[in-house]
Amino acid sequence: MTQTLVSAASGALLATGEGGPGLHSVPATGVFDATWLVIALPLLGAAVLLLGGRRTNRFGHWLGTLLAVGSFFVGLALFSAMLDASDADRSVNQHLWDWVSVGSFQAEVGLHLDQLSMVFVLLITGVGSLIHIYSIGYMEHDENRRRFFAYLNLFLASMLLLVLANNYLLLYVGWEGVGLASYLLIGFWQHKPSAATAAKKAFLMNRVGDLGLAVAIFLMFTTFGTFSFDQVLSGNAQASGGTFTGIDLMLLLAACGKSAQFPLQAWLGDAMEGPTPVSALIHAATMVTAGVYLITRSAELFNASPDAQLVVTIVGAITVLFGAIVGCAKDDIKKALAASTMSQIGYMILAAGLGPIGYAFAIMHLVTHGFFKAGLFLGAGSVMHGMNDEVDMRRYGGLRKYMPITFVTFGLGYLAIIGFPLLSGYFSKDKIIEAAFAKGGTSGYVLGSVTLVAAGLTAYYMTRVMLMTFFGRERWKEAPVGAPADWHEPHPHESPKSMTLPMIVLAFGSVFAGGLFVLHDSFVNWLTPVTGFSEGDSPFSEYAVTGMAVAMVALGALVAYVQYARREVPAVAPQGSFITVAARKDLYQDAVNEGLVMRPGQYLTRMLVWLDLRGIDGFVGGLAAFIGGTSSRVRKVQTGFARSYALSMFGGTALVVAATLMARMA
Amino acid sequence: MNPANYLYLAALLFTVGAAGVLLRRNAIVVFMCVELMLNATNLAFVTFARMHGNYDGQVIAFFTMVVAAAEVVVGLSIIIAIFRSRRTASVDDANLMKW
């Protein structure tokens, strides 16, 4: 598909990256001089904890948490400085050092802090700090807690580098860094084969996406001769429409890998093998949103290619529905939440594909999602903590009495994600639905309808999770089918303060963030200088869209209520219709990947091996065998009889003499 | 006397020597046949020198004798060494250098 789109667009006239306001920056001064500290603090933590080894076991978790919180405070200081600065001075550039400087190839290590990266810095360090605190309690009994915190710090540093880099090459370093941290943390319990496999799967699928980013950077360098934001995204970059489309599609591929978007979505569900704080931080709030950041950051490039933007929205729309459908059938609480994450990021990607109409809302939903999804995951972790690490929701039920704080915080996160009026998700998701309709034309209607349907599905699957976990009969009191002899009933209990505190803070965020963001359009105004903003023209009024969205949400929640509250939840999942079976198997994503990629790949390698063994090795080996065989036959001439040698000498001499004589005569 | 007769004699001697080298097994006899061949060539050289009226052939005949003397010393000592270790002087038994 990429090929045809590129060639279709290559005929287009020269296009410039116009539409957005362009990216310009001023050198960092004053407080902004400290920008590098945001990255350096967690990096220091990772270095100390990894190099210090067992000696740091005793205080490792405290050090890691302290540095993450420290980084958050530096972020806050930067934020307040940015609030004081005028719009023109809010985009600052800090040159750290030259990385590679060869001829026209200039790679710089420098940071770029503007309104967009500021949002990410606060989200990453803020949610990151909370999850560090949560992990102190959650990982208390794990003997490798120090290593866990080292990896978390490494992740924070890489993610911050990703959002603060001032050129694509440095961004790529952060991009790979978060991939590495994600791999290490998914496989943190590598003694479990499933965790080790999941880590490998995530790593490999991410590699496919990373290839896209690499190619995009190559294309940028050959087209523009540079990959620094200042020049590529300044709005003056000149290239043909086809080149822009090519770069954009490669960036989209990268985003798909990192953000678990169709068709590279299969790794996210398995990534839930990692410890729950990891799922909350990396696979819900921050890393998986890197794709959205990449697209929003590259707004100038995407604005220049409507074809690529259309592909982005299609990918987003498919993933929105894909995740939502899978989420409806999962019984594993973390996998249900993972499917939901995929779907919600689909919303963001879709919004980012809408161009200036949607960028700001994509980021807004990203932030509110960061709050409520991290909160939901932490809640799920808290439930698992109290239930002997049980993840099957069919083994839960009626837990609200035993875990009141978890119930309330999870409940608020739940209300926020389904878009209960006036909570965070309501505002951010509503804006995306509006923006989708505002795209105009048939595609606008299609995208708007998809987001509406997905809103209903979201309400359905989240209500299902909520009801199965906290309401209904206490199914965990009965022994499961095929329980081991030493099975004993779990004793659900509320988690320690270090775990509930972050959940409470995130619950506050889930409730109020959205309202604060839309108040006076503050969030959109904040981002407009970076991403640009246009109203679009919606066929429906704001109220009509809101009304439809709320109706869909109510419908979804109602269906779930009828199915899971009015009826008994069976302890063993019923057979279900073919849709349920398909959704339970992630819509056969693994089978498809296996059939389309893995098996052909295996056949290809087998064929190549055969070709190598029989063809190339066969030729070389055959030649050697031929020569060897011939010479072992010719060898027999050496009889060892001196007389026969003498005879041949004599014969030879006679021949030479005869030949000489003949030559004389002639 | 016709000098060609000397040449016929030399050819005859050479042929006898060559046949001996190729046919006999005893190393000593083979050795003597080699000497016979050398002397046949010496005779031919001297004859040619006489026919052409210069001394080149005669000089080479002296060289051949000197070399033959040296060769006899080396050859005989090899034969004796082989005889001592293998208790035979047959050239066909000394076949260590075969394939």
Contacts between the chains, C-beta under 8 A, distances in Angstrom:
chain1	res1	chain2	res2	distance
A	635	B	99	4.4
A	636	B	99	6.0
A	637	B	99	7.9
A	638	B	97	7.3
A	638	B	98	5.5
A	638	B	99	4.5
A	639	B	95	7.2
A	639	B	98	5.6
A	639	B	99	7.8
A	640	B	94	8.0
A	640	B	95	3.0
A	640	B	96	6.9
A	640	B	97	5.6
A	640	B	98	2.6
A	640	B	99	7.6
A	641	B	91	7.7
A	641	B	92	5.7
A	641	B	95	6.2
A	641	B	98	7.9
A	642	B	91	4.7
A	642	B	92	7.7
A	642	B	94	6.9
A	643	B	21	7.4
A	643	B	22	5.8
A	643	B	23	7.7
A	643	B	25	7.7
A	643	B	30	7.9
A	643	B	91	6.1
A	643	B	92	6.9
A	646	B	21	5.6
A	646	B	22	5.9
A	647	B	22	5.3
A	650	B	18	6.1
A	650	B	21	8.0
A	650	B	22	6.7
